[in-house]
Amino acid sequence: MSGTSGTEKCYNCGHEGEYYYDWKPFVTNSFECPECGFIVYTSDGYMTLECLNAVRKNHNDNMELTEGDEGYLSPLTQEEYDAIEREEPYMGAFDSTILRKE
């Protein structure tokens, strides 16, 4: 086992909850509070085309890059996005039904 676990105070209610941290195969964190149900977790997956293009635009804006600059990320077309090879998510799907709806 490559990670560490323990207890810490809950951000929401201050009661003690359990955390887990790991760094293999990538950094993950989780926390669960049995008192109030506050949860933090690392999830993996892939952005939608719209979200990815927004992230690429933010990258360019933050780095002050314009088209033609080294490191500039052009928006992807649907065809380019569909052609990206993707591994299956490592952690699997998270059951969002356990989250409280506001």
Secondary structure, DSSP 8 states (H G I E B T S, - for coil): ---EEEEEE-TTT-SEEEEEEE-SSS-EEEEE-TTT--EEE-------HHHHHHHHHHHHHHTT--TTSTT------HHHHHTS-----SS----GGGS---
